[in-house]
């Protein structure tokens, strides 16, 4: 289920996601649940208990949401889109909008100075001289223009038509209609702090064509491949419209027992104890046999007990990630080899990465190594790759017990298709690394790895400079342990490392005085929060924080704290984000951009943290682990089987 936007300030990645749909009453027969003969032999109900630590505070769709609310939403709202392998899959829509059948089109309109448009960076702005934009008929950066403020100008408005599948119904039997999606859009526009403000500002018209079709028109200039953003999740207008928008946040029909169209419906919420989900007899896939389960009891427990005890003593059939801590890694390893249990591990949202301080801020006015500037230790890609070869990443990862994805490809939580890259520098080989360092002029004159190498004939580095690096990280137990392992690994290659563990408030301090945003580090070991929106902008040249951009970058918060610059990468990232009209084409650009990062090594991608789920061995989840919200995005498929595949 792709639905709610997640907003991360400055260095965190913006991943906005919306939701949507509508369905027609016309031409479809209303389903009446079949009455059960009380004298017939009853088939035992398939029931499970899912245990979690995350009880939601509210289930109002536009309210303050939590992981617990998202879990429930996966059960009652199926889709409207799922994200699988970084591509959208329509769930309650007939298809993804596309240009071939006219459901995606660009309509030319005249624009004048002062009109609201969207520029090439996706920013809403008033048209004025100097604004760079996509003119009429242009959908790529190579034909973008900078307006002179005088010439007559036409731009294209993106229009999207979304068609809801026939037969999608609310759990009370009413059809999901296009008007429900329009109602959702208007409701979001009426409320504050929903997270959808930017998307709403980009839309100029949200039109109902008929019971099953919605037409969305955006401001001129928008070029995008993410059509999931502009379809708002249908909400039950026939129930909610009798309430004022501000009252819905506390109304039981919206905040406690909302209806949906998904495989399950909410039948009870005992605060502090449980939420009961039962099979939705009006689910649009019920004739296919889904959902396979009849009832799911969501049980709220405090963390602390082992996963095994939760299953054996507390009646849990599924143990949610919120009840599993890193301290239980030994137990999880044991459970993985026990046929009575299933342990599913997928990448989480936290990306552990070691950044190189390639270009310190002191270089911005020119590089002078004989003054106060740090010697240019890290601009040579061969040196950065040698450092990667010096690191015993398997040991680093092994210390974490359980991780979601070790040594991932660039910034991808899941390995994308065609991401393979042949690179000897990804392997642990301190002997080869030492040879590279020696050839570059970093000499080990005393043959003592405990003392740092010394520069002799190294480009841009004064002779006699010792290879000594400062590594900055947080004071967390995990990061300090990793930093110490990095320090030990680099020492074996003759690179001296000083670990500086700082409180997060100091580490992430803004402006020129900050270690990270002020670009004052040699190495930085940090955790970034990543969502389904791939964060190539973190390494765009324009996002290098500097005095010229007030230390916040140009458009996306100044995340390129390493000072990495590559024009080919910049182009690929920009096209992926704002210059593609097809999701697959945008993903291909992201993969190409990722390959450049793998070759040039502005950072070393260590691992993503783990989301871990434990279940009894007879309960099977869907096999598609590369879905954004696995395993809850496919709850309709959960079933008891002798074997899972």
NORRAKA-V315820 format. One record per run of one state. SS is the DSSP state (A for helix, B for strand, O for the rest). FROM is the first residue (numbers start at 1). LEN is the number of residues. If there is no record, write none. Layout:
# NORRAKA-V315820
<<SS FROM LEN> <SS FROM LEN>>
This chain:
# NORRAKA-V315820
<<O 1 1> <B 2 1> <O 3 3> <B 6 1> <O 7 8> <B 15 1> <O 16 31> <B 47 6> <O 53 14> <A 67 10> <O 77 4> <B 81 4> <O 85 2> <B 87 4> <O 91 2> <B 93 1> <O 94 5> <A 99 3> <O 102 2> <B 104 8> <O 112 4> <B 116 3> <O 119 5> <B 124 3> <O 127 5> <B 132 2> <O 134 7> <A 141 3> <O 144 1> <B 145 2> <O 147 6> <B 153 12> <O 165 4> <B 169 1> <O 170 5> <B 175 1> <O 176 2> <A 178 13> <O 191 6> <A 197 6> <B 203 8> <O 211 2> <B 213 8> <O 221 6> <A 227 4> <O 231 6> <A 237 4> <O 241 4> <A 245 6> <O 251 1> <A 252 4> <O 256 8> <B 264 7> <O 271 3> <B 274 6> <O 280 6> <A 286 3> <O 289 6> <B 295 6> <O 301 6> <A 307 6> <O 313 5> <B 318 2> <O 320 1> <A 321 3> <O 324 2> <A 326 11> <O 337 4> <B 341 16> <O 357 4> <A 361 5> <O 366 15> <A 381 10> <O 391 2> <A 393 6> <O 399 6> <B 405 2> <O 407 17> <A 424 3> <O 427 3> <A 430 11> <O 441 1> <B 442 2> <O 444 10> <B 454 2> <O 456 10> <B 466 1> <O 467 1> <B 468 7> <O 475 2> <A 477 15> <O 492 4> <B 496 7> <O 503 1> <A 504 4> <O 508 15> <B 523 7> <O 530 6> <A 536 4> <O 540 1> <A 541 3> <O 544 3> <A 547 3> <O 550 17> <A 567 12> <O 579 4> <A 583 18> <O 601 2> <B 603 14> <O 617 2> <B 619 2> <O 621 6> <B 627 1> <O 628 4> <A 632 6> <O 638 1> <B 639 2> <O 641 5>>
